Amino acid sequence: VQLQASGGGLVQPGGSLRLSCKISGGSILRVNKAAWYRQAPGKQRELAALITSGGSTNYADSVKGRFTISRDIAENTVYLQMNSLKLEDTAVYYCNAEYRLVTVRDFWGQGTLVTVSS
């Protein structure tokens, strides 16, 4: 199972980006939870958004009302729509999937850089 994250880039404050996390070598239907984490320069990695197999979502307080996590089963992809971006959203964003094999394992994507700057 591999996760391929994409969609990062440079955006002005107030702008939008959509990140994608494509799952290959497996099915999104075997994902218990999928999440986007982020790590800003000099800071620890933190959870930004999470979606469960049942479709429930959870967000960090700092992104509530601005970010939306979703999944497309046909595309085997998890998305993070980011609106009203702020300078402090600048970070490397990583997708994560808790995946059911014989046991449950965590898989990580390679990270995609989001830079919010004027």
C-alpha positions in Angstrom: 0.0 0.0 0.0 1.3 3.4 -1.0 0.0 6.9 -0.4 0.8 9.7 -2.9 0.2 13.2 -1.7 -0.1 16.1 -4.1 -1.6 19.5 -4.5 0.7 21.7 -2.5 2.1 25.0 -3.6 2.4 28.7 -3.1 -0.8 30.7 -2.3 -1.6 34.1 -1.1 -3.4 34.6 2.3 -7.1 34.1 1.8 -6.6 31.7 -1.1 -7.5 28.1 -1.5 -5.8 24.8 -2.3 -6.9 21.2 -2.6 -4.6 18.4 -1.5 -5.0 14.9 -2.8 -3.9 11.6 -1.2 -4.1 8.8 -3.8 -4.0 5.3 -2.3 -2.4 2.6 -4.5 -1.8 -1.1 -4.0 -4.9 -1.2 -1.8 -8.5 -0.1 -1.4 -9.8 2.9 0.5 -12.5 0.6 1.8 -9.9 -1.0 4.0 -9.0 2.3 5.6 -10.3 2.7 9.1 -9.2 6.3 9.4 -7.5 8.7 7.0 -6.0 11.9 8.1 -4.0 14.9 7.1 -1.2 16.0 9.4 1.0 19.0 9.0 4.4 20.1 10.3 5.4 23.8 10.3 9.0 24.8 10.4 10.4 24.3 13.9 7.2 22.7 15.2 5.9 19.2 15.9 3.7 17.4 13.5 0.0 18.0 14.3 -3.3 16.5 13.2 -5.2 18.9 10.9 -8.2 16.7 9.8 -9.4 13.2 10.0 -12.2 11.1 8.4 -13.3 7.7 9.5 -14.6 4.8 7.4 -18.1 5.8 8.5 -17.6 9.3 7.2 -17.2 11.1 10.5 -14.8 14.0 10.5 -12.7 15.8 13.1 -10.7 18.9 12.7 -8.1 20.8 14.7 -9.5 24.0 16.2 -7.2 26.1 14.1 -8.7 24.8 10.8 -12.3 24.4 11.7 -14.6 26.1 9.3 -11.9 26.6 6.7 -10.7 23.0 5.9 -12.8 20.1 4.7 -11.6 16.5 4.5 -13.4 14.1 2.2 -12.9 10.9 0.3 -13.8 9.6 -3.2 -14.2 5.8 -3.1 -14.2 5.5 -6.8 -10.9 7.4 -7.1 -9.4 5.7 -4.0 -8.4 9.2 -2.9 -8.7 11.4 0.2 -8.9 15.1 -0.2 -8.3 18.2 1.9 -9.9 21.3 0.7 -8.3 24.3 2.3 -10.0 27.7 2.1 -9.2 31.1 3.6 -5.6 30.1 4.0 -3.5 32.0 6.6 0.2 32.5 6.9 0.2 30.1 9.8 -1.1 27.3 7.6 2.3 27.1 6.0 3.6 23.6 6.6 4.4 20.3 5.0 1.2 18.3 4.8 1.3 14.5 5.2 -1.5 12.1 4.5 -2.0 9.1 6.8 -4.1 6.0 6.6 -4.8 3.4 9.2 -5.2 0.4 7.0 -6.5 -3.1 7.7 -4.2 -5.8 6.5 -3.9 -9.0 8.6 -3.4 -6.5 11.4 -3.9 -2.7 11.3 -1.0 -0.7 10.0 -0.3 3.0 9.5 0.8 4.2 6.1 2.2 7.7 5.3 2.5 9.7 2.2 5.6 11.6 1.3 4.4 15.1 2.2 3.4 18.1 0.1 4.5 21.7 0.9 2.0 24.4 1.3 3.3 27.9 1.5 1.0 30.8 2.3 2.7 34.1 1.6 1.9 37.5 0.2 
